Amino acid sequence: MAKKKTEYELLAKRIELLEMQVKELTTVEPEVINERLKSIEETLYTTKDILNMKEVCKYLDISQSLLYKLTCSGEIPHFKPRGKMIFFEKKELIEWIKKSNLLSSEITKGSSKTISNDSTNYEENEKE
């Protein structure tokens, strides 16, 4: 009989511990969890090989309008598999960044000047 009583006491303690753990879990605000999930989802582009416009803007830290200018002028490597949506290969973007003579301040400002991989054109644009 004493053995059963200790088993019940042990079970009661385990239940109490579980209840405390459940309370701790419910005290975490859902907004905090949602913020973290959103942050994780937004940074998933770092593991992808093919990026869309939104991801490239975040990856390069540039505005969408600057990215449109770069794609329209053909200065940034991209492809349109079905003629509408624009995609970018991450490896090509990295090579383009390395080859490009762009100043980081020029990219973040979203300059309206023509941006070129050719250093002479870049220098001419800077003189304007």
Disulfide bonds with the S-S distance in Angstrom:
none
